[in-house]
Amino acid sequence: MTLGRSRAASVVLNVGGARYSLSRELLKDFPLRRVSRLHGCRSERDVLEVCDDYDRERNEYFFDRHSEAFGFILLYVRGHGKLRFAPRMCELSFYNEMIYWGLEGTHLEYCCQRRLDDRMSDTYTFYSAADEPGALGRDEARTGGAEAAPSRRWLERMRRTFEEPTSSLAAQILASVSVVFVIVSMVVLCASTLPDWRAAAADNRSLDDRSRIIEAVCIGWFTAECIVRFIISKNKCEFVKRPLNIIDLLAIMPYYISVLMTVLTGENLQLQRAGVTLRVLRMMRIFWVIKLARHFIGLQTLGLTLKRCYREMVMLLVFICVAMAIFSALSQLLEHGLDLETSNKDFASIPAACWWVIISMTTVGYGDMYPITVPGRILGGVCVVSGIVLLALPITFIYHSFVQCYHELKFRSARYSRSLSTEFLN
């Protein structure tokens, strides 16, 4: 390094007003990457790429960073204890200081890593630049594309109208209409399964025709909505992979398949509806209820929680399966295997006992089968208590994740509501 090398055998680091003197030999192999990079700088321009300012006369490097955070980091790299967050300092701010100096989150103590993970999960969704209402305007200002800006702005507005029900007044109207169509289609579907409805439809063909017209109108609305959302989506492949879009497709396709079968077979519609295949296809319209997740935070929270807590859900399933295998084998032995003359026929096999175990562990207790021997009843009590404990352990994590997801979605909805209020006032 040529800067000030002949006049000084040490360098001074000025971090937020706190000065630290280091020898050149220590600077070369310093544990912090940003500090060790100073040793390889050959010009003042190279130095200013590493630090904020440089004093040639005093051979002093200035860093406009948090001095207290650097003190904690310096103590850690010198081997004095473990790295923890600085008091009265935001976890994310301290983590940014770590990244700046060349450390990773794994250098933190485990308790601080958990605090950092919680804070990052709380904040990342809130302040994602891609989701901010003003992100599009900033992107256009950076690109400066005067010709492409109007079309991009129109596409983004259309995209938000269909994807974010609270982003604008038009989005709220569109969401309300979509909810009305979902409710109407569900009412017609439920009514068509009533015996009185089927008898009236058999006697009065016009009633059946009106229900088919309502069904066709609802399907037409859902199809048009799905096509428009696909056209204006940024990434077509990502659009197809989204769970809600897959559910939309599963809810729409049965209608077209049934219409196609009607055209190809040319049979009477009443005879076709008696077929098992068409009845299954008609019942698949129940997936339309899940479309309400686009417009209600509660359903969105449930889906996001299941997505984030799949490990806990697998853990819960493993707990239940292990307990079910143990208690079903023991109950079959105590109720049926020891005394064949007075055996309980309900527990004739382990698979049959599994049903009793699962309804006992979940404290449902239908009463269709139950132990009659004293050892079997004692085992039943242990099974119930074990079920309560095993189900409670992972549910705690799922509950905290649910609360966190709910607050995230509420924050996002409130942010778009503020954007709607600004648009309305303007």
Backbone torsions as a table, in degrees:
resi	resn	phi	psi	omega
1	MET	NA	129.4	-172.7
2	THR	-95.3	-18.3	-174.9
3	LEU	-74.6	110.9	176.0
4	GLY	65.7	16.6	-175.0
5	ARG	-69.1	-37.7	-174.0
6	SER	-76.1	-21.0	-174.9
7	ARG	-100.6	-16.7	-176.2
8	ALA	-140.0	137.9	177.5
9	ALA	-95.1	0.7	179.8
10	SER	-140.6	164.2	177.8
11	VAL	-122.8	158.7	-179.3
12	VAL	-119.1	127.8	174.5
13	LEU	-103.0	122.6	178.8
14	ASN	-110.1	103.2	-176.8
15	VAL	-110.3	104.1	178.6
16	GLY	59.4	30.0	-179.8
17	GLY	98.2	-15.6	177.3
18	ALA	-91.3	127.7	-174.0
19	ARG	-105.4	136.1	179.7
20	TYR	-131.1	130.8	179.5
21	SER	-102.7	128.3	-178.6
22	LEU	-130.3	142.8	174.9
23	SER	-77.0	158.1	-178.7
24	ARG	-66.0	-33.7	178.7
25	GLU	-65.3	-39.2	177.6
26	LEU	-70.9	-32.2	-179.5
27	LEU	-64.8	-34.0	-176.6
28	LYS	-63.9	-43.2	-177.4
29	ASP	-110.4	33.1	-177.6
30	PHE	-69.6	139.6	-175.5
31	PRO	-63.7	-26.2	179.6
32	LEU	-84.5	124.0	-173.2
33	ARG	-62.8	-38.7	-177.7
34	ARG	-65.9	-37.8	178.9
35	VAL	-71.3	-41.5	-179.4
36	SER	-67.3	-22.7	177.6
37	ARG	-67.3	-21.7	179.0
38	LEU	-62.9	-27.7	-177.4
39	HIS	-67.7	-28.4	-178.3
40	GLY	-92.0	1.0	-179.1
41	CYS	-74.2	132.4	-178.0
42	ARG	-109.0	-9.3	-179.3
43	SER	-146.4	167.5	179.9
44	GLU	-66.5	-30.2	177.1
45	ARG	-64.6	-40.7	177.2
46	ASP	-64.6	-36.6	179.8
47	VAL	-65.1	-42.6	-177.2
48	LEU	-70.9	-13.6	172.4
49	GLU	-77.7	-18.0	-179.0
50	VAL	-99.4	-43.1	-178.3
51	CYS	-118.4	179.1	-177.3
52	ASP	-88.8	-29.3	179.2
53	ASP	-157.7	162.8	-176.6
54	TYR	-145.5	132.7	177.0
55	ASP	-107.1	108.4	-176.4
56	ARG	-66.6	-37.0	-175.2
57	GLU	-65.6	-44.5	-177.8
58	ARG	-97.2	-0.5	-179.2
59	ASN	54.0	50.1	-173.9
60	GLU	-118.6	133.4	-179.1
61	TYR	-108.6	130.2	-176.1
62	PHE	-105.8	131.9	176.3
63	PHE	-125.5	118.7	179.6
64	ASP	-84.4	70.5	-178.0
65	ARG	-129.6	176.5	-177.5
66	HIS	-74.3	118.1	-174.5
67	SER	-69.6	-39.3	-178.5
68	GLU	-67.4	-39.6	178.1
69	ALA	-64.5	-40.2	178.8
70	PHE	-65.7	-33.8	176.6
71	GLY	-62.5	-42.6	176.4
72	PHE	-63.1	-43.8	-179.3
73	ILE	-65.4	-38.9	-179.5
74	LEU	-66.5	-39.9	175.9
75	LEU	-62.2	-36.6	-179.2
76	TYR	-67.7	-46.9	-176.6
77	VAL	-70.3	-20.6	176.3
78	ARG	-84.3	-1.9	175.9
79	GLY	89.7	16.6	-179.5
80	HIS	-98.4	81.3	175.5
81	GLY	89.6	-168.4	-178.3
82	LYS	-106.1	156.1	-175.5
83	LEU	-82.9	119.7	175.6
84	ARG	-129.2	167.7	-179.0
85	PHE	-67.7	146.0	175.0
86	ALA	-71.5	142.3	180.0
87	PRO	-62.9	147.9	176.4
88	ARG	56.3	35.0	178.7
89	MET	-133.7	136.9	-179.4
90	CYS	-61.2	139.9	-179.3
91	GLU	-60.9	-40.4	-179.3
92	LEU	-68.0	-36.6	177.6
93	SER	-65.1	-43.0	178.0
94	PHE	-65.1	-38.1	178.5
95	TYR	-65.1	-37.8	175.9
96	ASN	-63.0	-37.9	176.1
97	GLU	-64.2	-40.2	177.5
98	MET	-61.2	-45.3	179.4
99	ILE	-62.6	-39.9	-179.2
100	TYR	-61.8	-42.0	-177.2
101	TRP	-84.9	-9.3	174.1
102	GLY	108.1	17.9	177.3
103	LEU	-104.3	163.6	178.8
104	GLU	-116.3	170.0	179.8
105	GLY	-65.1	-23.8	179.4
106	THR	-68.2	-16.7	177.9
107	HIS	-74.4	-15.9	-178.7
108	LEU	-73.5	155.7	170.8
109	GLU	-63.1	152.5	-171.8
110	TYR	-58.6	-40.8	-179.4
111	CYS	-63.7	-37.7	178.3
112	CYS	-72.5	-32.1	174.7
113	GLN	-61.4	-41.2	178.5
114	ARG	-65.4	-41.5	176.5
115	ARG	-60.9	-41.2	179.5
116	LEU	-66.1	-42.6	179.0
117	ASP	-62.3	-41.6	178.6
118	ASP	-64.0	-43.9	-179.0
119	ARG	-67.6	-38.5	179.5
120	MET	-67.9	-39.6	178.0
121	SER	-67.1	-30.7	177.7
122	ASP	-72.7	-31.9	-169.4
123	THR	-99.2	-31.3	-172.0
124	TYR	-61.2	-43.8	-178.8
125	THR	-70.1	-33.8	-175.9
126	PHE	-65.9	-44.1	-168.7
127	TYR	-115.0	30.7	175.0
128	SER	-66.5	127.3	-175.0
129	ALA	-63.7	-30.4	-178.4
130	ALA	-70.0	-21.5	-176.2
131	ASP	-100.9	-6.7	-176.6
132	GLU	-70.5	139.8	-178.4
133	PRO	-59.5	-29.0	-178.6
134	GLY	-96.2	8.2	-176.4
135	ALA	-66.3	-37.8	-178.1
136	LEU	-63.8	-42.5	179.8
137	GLY	-63.5	-37.0	178.5
138	ARG	-68.1	-38.5	178.2
139	ASP	-63.9	-40.7	179.6
140	GLU	-66.9	-36.5	179.1
141	ALA	-65.9	-34.6	179.1
142	ARG	-73.4	-41.2	-177.6
143	THR	-75.2	-36.4	177.4
144	GLY	72.2	18.6	179.8
145	GLY	-79.3	96.1	-176.4
146	ALA	-68.5	-30.3	-176.8
147	GLU	-81.9	-37.8	-176.4
148	ALA	-85.8	-17.5	-174.5
149	ALA	-61.3	-46.2	-179.5
150	PRO	-60.4	-43.0	-179.7
151	SER	-68.0	-39.0	177.9
152	ARG	-65.7	-39.6	179.4
153	ARG	-65.9	-38.6	179.4
154	TRP	-67.3	-42.8	178.6
155	LEU	-63.9	-41.3	180.0
156	GLU	-66.3	-38.6	177.6
157	ARG	-66.2	-40.5	176.6
158	MET	-64.0	-40.8	-179.0
159	ARG	-63.4	-42.8	179.1
160	ARG	-69.9	-32.5	178.7
161	THR	-62.0	-39.6	-177.7
162	PHE	-87.5	-26.2	-175.0
163	GLU	-98.6	-29.3	-176.0
164	GLU	-120.0	101.2	-176.3
165	PRO	-62.2	-22.0	-178.3
166	THR	-101.7	10.4	-174.8
167	SER	-79.1	-24.4	-179.0
168	SER	-159.7	170.6	177.8
169	LEU	-66.6	-39.4	177.7
170	ALA	-63.4	-37.3	178.6
171	ALA	-65.8	-37.0	177.9
172	GLN	-67.6	-39.9	177.6
173	ILE	-65.3	-44.0	179.1
174	LEU	-62.3	-41.9	178.5
175	ALA	-65.4	-39.5	178.8
176	SER	-64.0	-42.0	177.9
177	VAL	-63.4	-41.7	179.7
178	SER	-63.6	-39.8	178.1
179	VAL	-64.6	-39.5	178.4
180	VAL	-62.0	-43.6	178.9
181	PHE	-64.1	-38.8	178.3
182	VAL	-63.7	-44.6	-179.2
183	ILE	-64.7	-43.6	179.9
184	VAL	-62.2	-44.2	-179.7
185	SER	-64.6	-37.0	178.6
186	MET	-68.9	-38.3	178.5
187	VAL	-64.3	-43.6	178.6
188	VAL	-64.7	-40.7	179.4
189	LEU	-63.6	-44.9	-180.0
190	CYS	-67.2	-39.4	-179.0
191	ALA	-67.0	-32.7	-178.1
192	SER	-68.3	-14.7	179.0
193	THR	-92.2	-5.9	179.2
194	LEU	-73.2	138.2	178.4
195	PRO	-59.8	-39.6	179.5
196	ASP	-64.0	-38.5	178.6
197	TRP	-64.3	-45.0	-179.3
198	ARG	-64.2	-38.5	178.0
199	ALA	-66.6	-41.1	178.6
200	ALA	-67.1	-37.1	178.9
201	ALA	-67.7	-31.9	178.3
202	ALA	-70.8	-34.0	179.4
203	ASP	-83.6	-33.3	-176.1
204	ASN	-120.1	104.4	-176.6
205	ARG	-67.4	-27.4	-178.6
206	SER	-65.7	-33.4	177.6
207	LEU	-63.3	-42.5	177.9
208	ASP	-66.3	-37.0	178.9
209	ASP	-66.2	-40.7	179.4
210	ARG	-65.1	-39.5	177.6
211	SER	-65.2	-36.4	177.2
212	ARG	-68.5	-34.7	177.7
213	ILE	-66.7	-43.4	177.7
214	ILE	-61.5	-42.3	178.4
215	GLU	-61.8	-42.2	180.0
216	ALA	-65.8	-39.4	179.1
217	VAL	-64.8	-43.3	179.0
218	CYS	-63.5	-43.4	178.5
219	ILE	-63.7	-39.4	178.2
220	GLY	-62.1	-39.8	178.0
221	TRP	-65.3	-47.2	-179.6
222	PHE	-63.5	-37.9	179.7
223	THR	-66.6	-45.7	178.9
224	ALA	-62.0	-41.4	178.8
225	GLU	-62.3	-43.3	-179.5
226	CYS	-66.1	-40.3	-179.7
227	ILE	-66.2	-43.7	-179.8
228	VAL	-63.8	-42.6	179.3
229	ARG	-64.4	-35.0	176.9
230	PHE	-68.3	-39.7	-177.4
231	ILE	-67.0	-41.5	-174.8
232	ILE	-89.1	-0.3	-180.0
233	SER	-69.8	148.2	179.7
234	LYS	-70.8	-47.4	-176.9
235	ASN	-119.5	109.0	-177.2
236	LYS	-65.5	-39.0	179.5
237	CYS	-65.7	-41.8	178.1
238	GLU	-65.9	-34.1	178.5
239	PHE	-62.9	-42.3	-178.3
240	VAL	-68.6	-29.4	-175.7
241	LYS	-82.1	-13.3	-176.5
242	ARG	-68.6	137.9	-176.2
243	PRO	-60.3	-41.8	-178.5
244	LEU	-65.0	-35.3	177.8
245	ASN	-70.2	-35.9	174.9
246	ILE	-63.9	-40.5	178.3
247	ILE	-65.1	-39.4	175.7
248	ASP	-58.3	-43.5	-179.9
249	LEU	-65.6	-40.9	178.6
250	LEU	-65.9	-29.3	179.6
251	ALA	-80.3	-27.9	-176.6
252	ILE	-88.2	-40.9	-172.6
253	MET	-60.2	-38.9	-179.7
254	PRO	-55.6	-35.6	-180.0
255	TYR	-64.3	-46.7	-179.3
256	TYR	-68.0	-32.9	176.7
257	ILE	-66.4	-41.6	179.0
258	SER	-66.5	-38.9	176.5
259	VAL	-63.8	-41.6	178.9
260	LEU	-63.8	-40.2	178.1
261	MET	-66.1	-35.4	176.7
262	THR	-63.8	-42.6	-179.2
263	VAL	-67.5	-41.0	-176.0
264	LEU	-74.0	-41.4	-176.8
265	THR	-81.3	-34.2	-179.9
266	GLY	67.7	18.9	-178.6
267	GLU	-86.8	169.6	177.1
268	ASN	-64.0	139.6	-175.6
269	LEU	-64.4	-36.7	179.7
270	GLN	-64.6	-37.2	177.5
271	LEU	-68.6	-36.2	179.2
272	GLN	-67.2	-38.3	-178.8
273	ARG	-68.2	-19.0	176.1
274	ALA	-76.7	-15.2	179.3
275	GLY	-71.5	148.4	-177.8
276	VAL	-66.4	-40.5	-176.3
277	THR	-61.7	-47.7	-178.4
278	LEU	-69.3	-32.4	176.3
279	ARG	-65.9	-37.8	176.4
280	VAL	-65.7	-42.1	-179.8
281	LEU	-63.9	-39.8	178.6
282	ARG	-66.6	-36.9	179.5
283	MET	-70.7	-20.1	178.3
284	MET	-68.5	-11.3	175.4
285	ARG	-66.3	-12.2	177.9
286	ILE	-62.5	-18.4	176.6
287	PHE	-63.9	-16.7	178.0
288	TRP	-61.2	-27.2	179.1
289	VAL	-60.2	-34.8	-179.1
290	ILE	-68.4	-18.8	175.6
291	LYS	-61.1	-22.5	178.3
292	LEU	-64.5	-17.1	178.4
293	ALA	-62.8	-22.6	177.4
294	ARG	-69.7	-20.4	-171.2
295	HIS	-118.9	-6.5	-178.3
296	PHE	-126.5	129.7	-176.5
297	ILE	-65.8	-32.9	-177.9
298	GLY	-59.5	-47.9	179.2
299	LEU	-68.2	-36.3	176.0
300	GLN	-63.8	-39.3	178.2
301	THR	-63.4	-41.4	179.0
302	LEU	-61.8	-46.1	179.5
303	GLY	-64.3	-42.9	179.7
304	LEU	-66.1	-36.2	178.3
305	THR	-65.9	-44.2	178.2
306	LEU	-63.3	-35.5	179.4
307	LYS	-67.7	-40.5	-177.1
308	ARG	-81.8	-23.4	-174.2
309	CYS	-108.7	30.0	-179.0
310	TYR	-65.0	-31.5	177.5
311	ARG	-65.6	-43.6	178.4
312	GLU	-65.8	-35.4	178.0
313	MET	-66.4	-40.7	176.9
314	VAL	-64.6	-40.1	177.5
315	MET	-60.8	-43.6	178.4
316	LEU	-61.9	-41.8	179.4
317	LEU	-65.1	-39.7	178.8
318	VAL	-64.6	-43.6	177.4
319	PHE	-56.4	-47.0	-177.5
320	ILE	-65.8	-42.1	-178.3
321	CYS	-65.1	-42.6	-180.0
322	VAL	-64.9	-46.6	179.7
323	ALA	-65.1	-37.0	-180.0
324	MET	-66.0	-39.4	178.3
325	ALA	-64.7	-40.7	-178.0
326	ILE	-70.6	-52.4	-174.9
327	PHE	-69.8	-33.0	178.8
328	SER	-67.3	-40.0	178.2
329	ALA	-66.1	-42.7	179.9
330	LEU	-67.9	-41.7	-179.7
331	SER	-66.6	-37.2	177.6
332	GLN	-65.1	-37.5	179.1
333	LEU	-68.9	-45.0	-176.3
334	LEU	-72.9	-34.5	-175.1
335	GLU	-91.9	-25.0	-173.5
336	HIS	-131.3	-30.6	-170.7
337	GLY	-85.8	-23.4	-175.4
338	LEU	-83.7	-44.7	-178.1
339	ASP	-125.4	103.8	-175.4
340	LEU	-73.6	-22.3	-177.6
341	GLU	-75.1	-42.4	179.3
342	THR	-108.4	31.8	-175.5
343	SER	-73.5	154.1	177.1
344	ASN	-86.6	113.5	-175.5
345	LYS	-66.5	-21.9	179.0
346	ASP	-67.9	-23.8	-179.2
347	PHE	-107.7	41.3	-176.0
348	ALA	-69.9	-20.9	-178.6
349	SER	-145.6	162.9	178.2
350	ILE	-66.0	-43.8	175.8
351	PRO	-57.8	-37.1	177.0
352	ALA	-66.8	-36.1	178.5
353	ALA	-70.9	-24.5	179.1
354	CYS	-61.3	-35.8	178.6
355	TRP	-63.2	-42.9	177.8
356	TRP	-64.0	-38.6	-179.6
357	VAL	-64.6	-43.8	-174.8
358	ILE	-69.6	-37.8	179.0
359	ILE	-76.4	-21.1	176.3
360	SER	-80.6	-41.5	180.0
361	MET	-65.8	-34.2	178.0
362	THR	-87.9	6.4	177.6
363	THR	55.9	32.7	175.2
364	VAL	-82.5	-56.9	174.5
365	GLY	60.7	71.6	179.8
366	TYR	-65.3	-28.6	-178.5
367	GLY	86.8	4.9	179.2
368	ASP	-73.8	-23.5	174.7
369	MET	-148.1	143.9	-176.5
370	TYR	-159.6	154.5	179.7
371	PRO	-73.7	147.8	-179.4
372	ILE	-116.0	-16.1	178.8
373	THR	-89.3	157.5	179.8
374	VAL	-63.3	-48.4	176.9
375	PRO	-60.4	-35.5	178.6
376	GLY	-65.9	-38.4	178.6
377	ARG	-69.5	-37.6	175.3
378	ILE	-62.1	-43.3	177.1
379	LEU	-62.0	-37.6	177.6
380	GLY	-61.9	-40.8	176.6
381	GLY	-63.0	-42.3	177.1
382	VAL	-63.8	-37.9	179.7
383	CYS	-63.4	-43.0	-180.0
384	VAL	-64.2	-47.4	-179.4
385	VAL	-64.0	-41.6	178.7
386	SER	-62.9	-39.0	178.3
387	GLY	-62.7	-41.2	178.7
388	ILE	-61.7	-44.3	-178.1
389	VAL	-68.0	-47.2	-176.6
390	LEU	-65.1	-37.3	179.0
391	LEU	-73.2	-29.3	-177.0
392	ALA	-75.1	-29.2	-174.2
393	LEU	-63.4	-57.0	-179.5
394	PRO	-76.4	-21.2	-178.6
395	ILE	-64.5	-27.7	177.1
396	THR	-60.1	-45.6	178.2
397	PHE	-65.4	-39.8	-179.9
398	ILE	-64.7	-37.8	179.5
399	TYR	-64.2	-46.2	179.5
400	HIS	-63.4	-38.2	177.3
401	SER	-66.1	-37.4	178.2
402	PHE	-62.6	-45.0	179.3
403	VAL	-62.9	-41.9	-180.0
404	GLN	-65.0	-44.4	178.5
405	CYS	-63.3	-38.2	179.6
406	TYR	-63.9	-42.9	179.1
407	HIS	-66.7	-37.4	177.8
408	GLU	-61.4	-48.5	-178.2
409	LEU	-69.2	-34.3	175.7
410	LYS	-64.6	-40.8	178.4
411	PHE	-63.4	-43.5	-179.5
412	ARG	-64.9	-42.1	178.4
413	SER	-64.5	-40.8	178.3
414	ALA	-65.2	-35.8	179.2
415	ARG	-65.0	-42.6	178.0
416	TYR	-71.3	-28.8	175.6
417	SER	-66.1	-39.6	175.5
418	ARG	-63.5	-38.0	176.7
419	SER	-63.9	-38.8	177.4
420	LEU	-64.8	-41.0	179.5
421	SER	-63.3	-41.3	178.0
422	THR	-64.0	-42.0	179.9
423	GLU	-65.1	-38.3	-179.2
424	PHE	-67.0	-41.7	-179.7
425	LEU	-67.6	-37.6	179.0
426	ASN	-68.6	NA	NA
